[in-house]
Amino acid sequence: INMKIKVCGLTREEDIVSLLNSNIDYFGFNFIEESPRYVKQKWAFEMYHKYDLGEKFVALFKSDRADILNNIKTYSPESTLQIYGNLKKDHFSHKLLIPVSVTTLKQNTYQDLLNPNKHKYLVDNMVNNLGGTGKKVDLNSIDKNLFPTIMIAGGIGIKDINNLHNLNFWGVDINSKIEHSPGVKNQDMIKILGDLIEK
């Protein structure tokens, strides 16, 4: 499969190891405190260095947390950023996954920020400007021409991957559908995911 696969909401080192063995492309670490998958920055940065994650390390945080952004610049400088809230149109040297709802995507408010070689949209069902609802996005409401620039999130399981791959999405974001409980991934499902990626 030549589609990017991200697994979000990582809270355990053993899951990171399994996902690395399964050739996952992106690893999501959630620094948003109200999330059930919230992790401490110190632990996440340790994982970044221990496993040399580089831009595979995706940091989720809110746009008003300049302190987190500064820590990332210091401790995980190659990270990919997934920032919730108002993105200032500053020049980011980091790669961005830009979380948007389908409605926002239609309004194309972020068009000037989208650099197809670097930044990608992360389309999810948003509640209170945050994703992680586990609800599927209505694919018919997205312009098909945008599919190659989009990582699709929201209730995606292993059985959805082939279909999304055939539709030419750039990537998928998997989370709750391969978990025992929030932040605790199912090792058997990770192995199935790895087998699928190899095909």
C-alpha positions in Angstrom: 0.0 0.0 0.0 1.5 3.4 -1.0 -0.9 5.3 1.2 0.4 6.9 4.5 -0.8 5.3 7.7 -0.9 7.2 11.0 -1.8 5.7 14.3 -2.8 8.3 16.8 -3.2 8.4 20.6 -0.1 6.5 21.6 0.4 6.0 25.3 2.6 2.9 25.6 6.1 2.1 24.4 5.2 -1.5 23.5 2.7 -0.2 20.9 5.3 2.1 19.4 7.6 -0.8 19.0 4.9 -3.0 17.3 3.9 -0.1 15.0 7.6 0.4 14.0 7.8 -3.3 13.2 4.6 -2.9 11.1 6.1 0.0 9.1 3.6 2.6 10.2 4.4 6.1 8.7 3.2 8.4 11.5 2.9 8.2 15.3 0.5 10.5 17.0 1.2 11.9 20.5 -1.6 13.8 22.1 -0.6 16.8 24.3 -4.2 18.1 24.7 -4.9 17.6 28.4 -8.6 16.9 28.2 -8.1 14.0 25.8 -8.3 10.4 27.2 -5.1 9.7 25.2 -3.1 12.7 26.7 0.6 11.9 27.3 3.3 14.0 29.1 5.7 15.7 26.7 8.7 14.4 28.5 7.8 10.8 27.8 6.9 11.5 24.2 10.2 13.3 23.6 12.0 10.3 25.1 10.2 8.1 22.5 11.1 10.5 19.7 14.8 10.1 20.5 14.9 6.5 21.5 13.3 5.4 18.3 14.6 8.1 16.0 11.1 9.0 14.9 11.9 12.4 13.2 9.0 13.7 11.2 7.1 10.4 11.9 6.5 11.9 15.3 3.2 13.9 15.2 2.5 16.3 18.0 -1.1 17.1 18.7 -1.7 20.4 20.6 -3.8 23.5 20.7 -2.7 26.7 18.8 -2.6 28.8 22.0 0.1 26.6 23.5 3.2 28.4 22.4 5.0 26.6 25.3 4.5 23.2 23.7 5.6 24.5 20.3 8.8 25.9 21.9 9.4 22.5 23.6 9.0 20.7 20.3 11.4 23.0 18.6 13.9 22.2 21.3 13.3 18.5 22.0 11.8 17.0 18.8 12.7 19.5 16.1 11.8 17.4 13.1 8.2 16.6 14.4 5.1 16.9 12.2 2.6 19.3 13.9 -1.1 18.7 14.2 -2.4 22.0 15.7 -6.0 22.6 16.7 -7.4 26.0 16.7 -6.5 29.1 14.7 -3.4 28.5 12.8 -1.6 31.8 12.2 -0.3 32.0 8.7 3.3 32.1 9.9 5.8 30.2 8.0 6.2 26.8 9.7 9.5 25.0 9.1 7.7 21.9 10.3 5.5 19.7 8.2 1.8 20.3 9.2 -1.2 18.0 9.3 -3.9 20.6 9.4 -7.0 19.4 11.2 -10.2 20.6 9.5 -13.8 19.6 9.4 -15.4 18.9 6.0 -17.3 22.2 6.3 -14.1 24.1 6.8 -12.4 22.3 4.0 -15.3 23.3 1.7 -14.7 26.9 2.6 -11.1 26.5 1.6 -10.0 28.9 4.4 -6.6 27.3 4.6 -5.9 27.3 0.8 -3.0 29.8 1.2 -1.4 27.5 3.8 -1.6 24.3 1.8 1.7 23.4 0.2 1.0 20.1 -1.5 4.6 19.0 -1.1 4.7 19.6 2.6 1.4 20.3 4.4 -1.6 18.0 4.3 -5.2 18.4 5.5 -6.4 16.0 8.3 -10.1 15.7 7.7 -12.1 14.5 10.8 -15.5 15.0 12.4 -14.8 17.9 14.7 -16.5 18.5 18.0 -15.5 21.7 19.9 -12.7 22.1 17.3 -11.2 18.8 18.3 -11.2 15.4 16.5 -11.2 12.0 18.0 -15.0 11.5 17.9 -14.7 8.1 16.2 -17.4 9.0 13.8 -16.9 8.5 10.0 -16.6 11.4 7.6 -19.1 11.5 4.7 -16.6 11.1 1.8 -19.2 12.3 -0.7 -19.0 15.7 0.8 -15.3 16.1 -0.1 -14.1 17.3 -3.5 -12.4 14.2 -5.1 -9.6 16.4 -6.4 -8.5 17.0 -2.9 -8.2 13.3 -1.9 -4.5 13.1 -2.8 -3.8 16.0 -0.3 -5.9 14.6 2.5 -5.3 12.3 5.5 -8.7 11.0 6.5 -9.6 10.4 10.1 -12.7 9.5 12.1 -13.8 5.9 13.0 -11.5 4.3 10.4 -10.7 0.6 10.9 -8.5 -1.9 9.1 -11.3 -3.0 6.8 -11.7 0.6 5.5 -8.1 0.9 4.3 -8.3 -0.8 0.9 -11.3 1.3 -0.1 -9.7 4.6 0.9 -6.5 3.5 -0.8 -8.4 2.9 -4.0 -10.0 6.3 -3.7 -6.5 7.8 -3.8 -6.4 9.4 -0.4 -2.9 10.5 0.7 -3.3 8.9 4.1 -5.4 7.5 6.8 -5.4 8.1 10.6 -6.4 5.1 12.7 -7.1 5.3 16.4 -10.1 3.9 18.3 -10.8 1.0 16.0 -7.5 -0.7 16.9 -7.8 -0.1 20.7 -8.8 -2.2 23.7 -9.4 1.1 25.6 -8.3 4.7 24.9 -4.5 4.8 24.3 -4.1 1.0 24.6 -3.7 -0.5 21.2 -4.6 -4.1 20.2 -1.4 -5.9 19.3 -3.2 -8.5 17.0 -4.7 -5.7 15.0 -1.3 -3.9 14.7 0.0 -7.1 13.2 -2.9 -7.3 10.7 -2.3 -3.7 9.8 1.4 -4.5 9.2 0.5 -7.4 6.9 -1.8 -5.2 5.0 0.8 -2.5 4.5 3.2 -5.0 3.1 0.8 -6.1 0.3 
